[in-house]
Amino acid sequence: MWRPWGSSKKSPVRRIHDTSSPFSCSSFKDILHLCAEDYSPSSSLPLSSAAKRTANVFHRVRIANSILRAWGETRPESNRKLLDSVSDRSVSVSIPDADKRIVVYYTSLRVVRSTFEDCKAVRSILRGFRVSIDERDLSMDSRFLDELKGILGKSKLSLPRVFIGGRYLGGAEEIKQLHETGELKKLMEGLSAAEPATCGVCGGYRFVLCDECNGSRKIYTEKSGFKICTDCNENGLIR
Protein backbone atom coordinates (compact mmCIF):
# COMPACT_ATOMS: atom_id res chain seq x y z
CA MET A 1 0.00 0.00 0.00
CA TRP A 2 1.09 3.56 -0.72
CA ARG A 3 1.93 5.76 2.24
CA PRO A 4 -0.75 8.46 2.77
CA TRP A 5 0.14 12.01 1.78
CA GLY A 6 -0.60 13.41 5.20
CA SER A 7 1.65 11.01 7.08
CA SER A 8 3.54 12.53 9.93
CA LYS A 9 6.66 10.53 9.14
CA LYS A 10 8.78 12.44 6.74
CA SER A 11 11.14 10.61 4.48
CA PRO A 12 14.66 12.01 4.28
CA VAL A 13 15.30 14.28 1.31
CA ARG A 14 18.12 13.09 -0.90
CA ARG A 15 19.88 15.60 -3.10
CA ILE A 16 20.83 14.05 -6.43
CA HIS A 17 23.18 16.74 -7.64
CA ASP A 18 23.70 20.43 -7.31
CA THR A 19 22.97 22.31 -10.54
CA SER A 20 24.08 25.64 -9.21
CA SER A 21 27.24 27.15 -10.66
CA PRO A 22 29.81 29.17 -8.66
CA PHE A 23 30.18 31.57 -11.58
CA SER A 24 27.48 34.06 -12.45
CA CYS A 25 27.63 36.87 -14.93
CA SER A 26 24.84 39.32 -15.47
CA SER A 27 26.09 41.00 -18.61
CA PHE A 28 28.87 41.11 -21.17
CA LYS A 29 30.37 44.10 -19.36
CA ASP A 30 31.13 41.83 -16.40
CA ILE A 31 33.15 39.55 -18.68
CA LEU A 32 35.12 42.51 -20.00
CA HIS A 33 35.69 43.61 -16.43
CA LEU A 34 37.04 40.18 -15.50
CA CYS A 35 39.33 40.16 -18.56
CA ALA A 36 40.71 43.57 -17.64
CA GLU A 37 41.43 42.58 -14.02
CA ASP A 38 45.00 41.72 -13.08
CA TYR A 39 45.66 40.12 -9.77
CA SER A 40 48.40 42.01 -7.93
CA PRO A 41 50.04 40.42 -4.83
CA SER A 42 50.79 43.87 -3.42
CA SER A 43 47.14 44.83 -3.32
CA SER A 44 45.82 45.57 0.15
CA LEU A 45 42.39 44.09 -0.59
CA PRO A 46 42.16 40.33 0.06
CA LEU A 47 40.81 38.17 -2.75
CA SER A 48 38.86 35.00 -2.41
CA SER A 49 40.15 31.72 -3.86
CA ALA A 50 37.52 31.85 -6.62
CA ALA A 51 38.59 35.35 -7.64
CA LYS A 52 42.26 34.34 -7.68
CA ARG A 53 41.46 31.31 -9.83
CA THR A 54 39.47 33.48 -12.28
CA ALA A 55 42.32 36.00 -12.56
CA ASN A 56 44.83 33.22 -13.22
CA VAL A 57 42.66 31.72 -15.97
CA PHE A 58 42.29 34.99 -17.86
CA HIS A 59 45.98 35.72 -17.36
CA ARG A 60 46.89 32.44 -19.06
CA VAL A 61 44.48 33.21 -21.90
CA ARG A 62 46.15 36.57 -22.53
CA ILE A 63 49.59 34.94 -22.54
CA ALA A 64 48.40 32.32 -25.05
CA ASN A 65 46.97 35.00 -27.34
CA SER A 66 50.21 36.98 -27.26
CA ILE A 67 52.20 33.85 -28.16
CA LEU A 68 49.87 33.09 -31.08
CA ARG A 69 50.20 36.65 -32.37
CA ALA A 70 53.99 36.48 -32.14
CA TRP A 71 53.99 33.12 -33.93
CA GLY A 72 51.77 34.52 -36.66
CA GLU A 73 54.19 37.37 -37.27
CA THR A 74 57.03 34.91 -37.92
CA ARG A 75 55.08 32.86 -40.49
CA PRO A 76 56.00 35.07 -43.52
CA GLU A 77 59.69 34.35 -42.88
CA SER A 78 59.07 30.60 -42.91
CA ASN A 79 57.00 31.02 -46.07
CA ARG A 80 59.90 32.75 -47.79
CA LYS A 81 62.28 29.96 -46.77
CA LEU A 82 59.85 27.37 -48.15
CA LEU A 83 59.54 29.25 -51.45
CA ASP A 84 63.32 29.62 -51.66
CA SER A 85 63.77 25.86 -51.25
CA VAL A 86 61.13 25.27 -53.92
CA SER A 87 62.89 27.71 -56.24
CA ASP A 88 66.21 25.93 -55.77
CA ARG A 89 64.68 22.56 -56.68
CA SER A 90 62.79 23.96 -59.66
CA VAL A 91 65.99 25.37 -61.16
CA SER A 92 67.87 22.06 -61.00
CA VAL A 93 64.98 19.72 -61.91
CA SER A 94 62.38 20.34 -64.59
CA ILE A 95 60.15 18.39 -66.95
CA PRO A 96 59.96 19.32 -70.64
CA ASP A 97 56.78 20.27 -72.52
CA ALA A 98 54.84 20.99 -69.34
CA ASP A 99 55.14 24.75 -68.93
CA LYS A 100 51.35 25.31 -68.98
CA ARG A 101 50.10 22.40 -66.92
CA ILE A 102 50.61 20.29 -63.80
CA VAL A 103 52.22 16.85 -63.93
CA VAL A 104 51.60 14.51 -61.01
CA TYR A 105 53.25 11.13 -60.57
CA TYR A 106 51.20 9.03 -58.16
CA THR A 107 49.81 5.58 -57.52
CA SER A 108 46.23 4.39 -57.15
CA LEU A 109 47.18 1.17 -55.37
CA ARG A 110 46.31 0.87 -51.67
CA VAL A 111 49.27 -1.36 -50.80
CA VAL A 112 50.85 1.34 -48.61
CA ARG A 113 48.06 3.28 -46.92
CA SER A 114 50.11 6.40 -46.10
CA THR A 115 51.32 6.70 -49.70
CA PHE A 116 47.83 6.23 -51.07
CA GLU A 117 46.41 8.87 -48.69
CA ASP A 118 49.15 11.36 -49.65
CA CYS A 119 48.48 10.84 -53.35
CA LYS A 120 44.75 11.24 -52.82
CA ALA A 121 45.15 14.43 -50.77
CA VAL A 122 47.53 16.07 -53.27
CA ARG A 123 45.31 15.26 -56.25
CA SER A 124 42.30 16.68 -54.41
CA ILE A 125 44.15 19.93 -53.65
CA LEU A 126 45.37 20.37 -57.22
CA ARG A 127 42.00 19.55 -58.78
CA GLY A 128 40.44 22.32 -56.72
CA PHE A 129 42.24 24.94 -58.82
CA ARG A 130 40.53 23.80 -62.05
CA VAL A 131 43.73 23.75 -64.12
CA SER A 132 45.08 21.22 -66.58
CA ILE A 133 46.59 18.23 -64.75
CA ASP A 134 48.55 15.40 -66.33
CA GLU A 135 48.08 12.55 -63.85
CA ARG A 136 50.54 9.73 -64.39
CA ASP A 137 49.61 6.61 -62.43
CA LEU A 138 52.64 4.37 -61.91
CA SER A 139 50.38 1.41 -61.18
CA MET A 140 48.85 1.67 -64.64
CA ASP A 141 52.13 1.79 -66.55
CA SER A 142 55.60 1.00 -65.17
CA ARG A 143 57.16 3.23 -67.81
CA PHE A 144 56.06 6.23 -65.73
CA LEU A 145 58.41 5.03 -62.98
CA ASP A 146 61.35 4.82 -65.35
CA GLU A 147 60.46 8.27 -66.65
CA LEU A 148 60.36 9.75 -63.15
CA LYS A 149 63.67 8.13 -62.19
CA GLY A 150 65.28 9.64 -65.27
CA ILE A 151 63.97 13.12 -64.43
CA LEU A 152 64.97 13.15 -60.76
CA GLY A 153 68.03 10.95 -61.12
CA LYS A 154 67.06 8.74 -58.17
CA SER A 155 66.35 5.03 -57.94
CA LYS A 156 64.27 5.10 -54.74
CA LEU A 157 61.36 7.51 -54.83
CA SER A 158 58.35 8.26 -52.66
CA LEU A 159 55.02 9.33 -54.10
CA PRO A 160 53.46 11.66 -55.07
CA ARG A 161 55.78 13.91 -57.06
CA VAL A 162 54.46 17.19 -58.42
CA PHE A 163 55.66 19.42 -61.28
CA ILE A 164 53.94 22.79 -61.84
CA GLY A 165 54.73 24.77 -64.95
CA GLY A 166 57.50 22.33 -65.80
CA ARG A 167 59.26 22.86 -62.45
CA TYR A 168 59.63 20.32 -59.69
CA LEU A 169 57.97 21.35 -56.40
CA GLY A 170 58.24 18.24 -54.25
CA GLY A 171 55.92 15.75 -52.62
CA ALA A 172 52.89 15.78 -50.35
CA GLU A 173 54.39 17.84 -47.50
CA GLU A 174 55.58 20.64 -49.78
CA ILE A 175 52.25 20.88 -51.60
CA LYS A 176 50.27 20.93 -48.35
CA GLN A 177 52.46 23.66 -46.87
CA LEU A 178 52.26 25.81 -49.99
CA HIS A 179 48.49 25.36 -50.05
CA GLU A 180 48.10 26.34 -46.38
CA THR A 181 50.17 29.50 -46.82
CA GLY A 182 48.36 30.52 -50.02
CA GLU A 183 51.51 30.41 -52.16
CA LEU A 184 50.28 27.46 -54.22
CA LYS A 185 47.53 29.60 -55.72
CA LYS A 186 50.12 32.08 -56.99
CA LEU A 187 51.97 29.28 -58.77
CA MET A 188 48.78 28.39 -60.65
CA GLU A 189 48.69 31.72 -62.49
CA GLY A 190 49.17 31.32 -66.23
CA LEU A 191 48.37 27.60 -66.36
CA SER A 192 45.85 26.20 -68.83
CA ALA A 193 42.32 25.67 -67.59
CA ALA A 194 41.02 22.14 -67.11
CA GLU A 195 38.73 20.66 -69.75
CA PRO A 196 35.14 20.62 -68.44
CA ALA A 197 34.14 17.36 -70.12
CA THR A 198 35.44 13.86 -69.39
CA CYS A 199 36.67 11.68 -72.22
CA GLY A 200 33.93 9.32 -73.33
CA VAL A 201 36.38 6.65 -74.50
CA CYS A 202 38.67 6.20 -71.50
CA GLY A 203 36.48 7.83 -68.83
CA GLY A 204 39.32 10.08 -67.72
CA TYR A 205 41.73 7.22 -66.94
CA ARG A 206 43.74 7.85 -70.14
CA PHE A 207 44.08 4.11 -70.82
CA VAL A 208 41.99 1.73 -72.92
CA LEU A 209 42.10 -2.02 -73.52
CA CYS A 210 44.44 -3.21 -76.21
CA ASP A 211 42.64 -3.90 -79.50
CA GLU A 212 44.95 -6.80 -80.36
CA CYS A 213 44.67 -8.89 -77.18
CA ASN A 214 41.64 -7.28 -75.47
CA GLY A 215 43.69 -6.86 -72.29
CA SER A 216 44.79 -10.52 -72.00
CA ARG A 217 48.32 -9.83 -73.33
CA LYS A 218 48.11 -13.06 -75.34
CA ILE A 219 47.77 -13.40 -79.11
CA TYR A 220 47.13 -16.66 -80.95
CA THR A 221 48.55 -17.37 -84.39
CA GLU A 222 48.42 -20.58 -86.42
CA LYS A 223 52.17 -20.67 -86.94
CA SER A 224 53.45 -20.07 -83.40
CA GLY A 225 50.37 -20.52 -81.26
CA PHE A 226 50.02 -18.21 -78.25
CA LYS A 227 52.51 -15.40 -77.75
CA ILE A 228 52.74 -12.26 -75.62
CA CYS A 229 51.25 -9.11 -77.10
CA THR A 230 53.82 -6.41 -77.73
CA ASP A 231 51.40 -3.58 -78.46
CA CYS A 232 50.33 -2.95 -74.85
CA ASN A 233 51.89 -2.63 -71.41
CA GLU A 234 52.07 -5.19 -68.61
CA ASN A 235 48.41 -4.57 -67.73
CA GLY A 236 47.09 -5.09 -71.26
CA LEU A 237 46.36 -1.36 -71.62
CA ILE A 238 47.24 1.27 -74.19
CA ARG A 239 47.82 4.88 -73.23
Secondary structure, 3 states (H helix, E strand, C coil): CCCCCCCCCCCCCCCCCCCCCCCCCCCHHHHHHHHHCCCCCCCCCCCCHHHHHHHHHHHHHHHHHHHHHHHHHHHHHHHHHHHHHHHHHHHHCECCCCCCCEEEEECCCCCCHHHHHHHHHHHHHHHCCCECEEEEECCCCCHHHHHHHHHHCCCCCCCCEEEECCEEEECHHHHHHHHHHCHHHHHCCCCCECCCCCCCCCCCCCCEECCCCCCCCEEEECCCEEEECCCCCCCCEEC
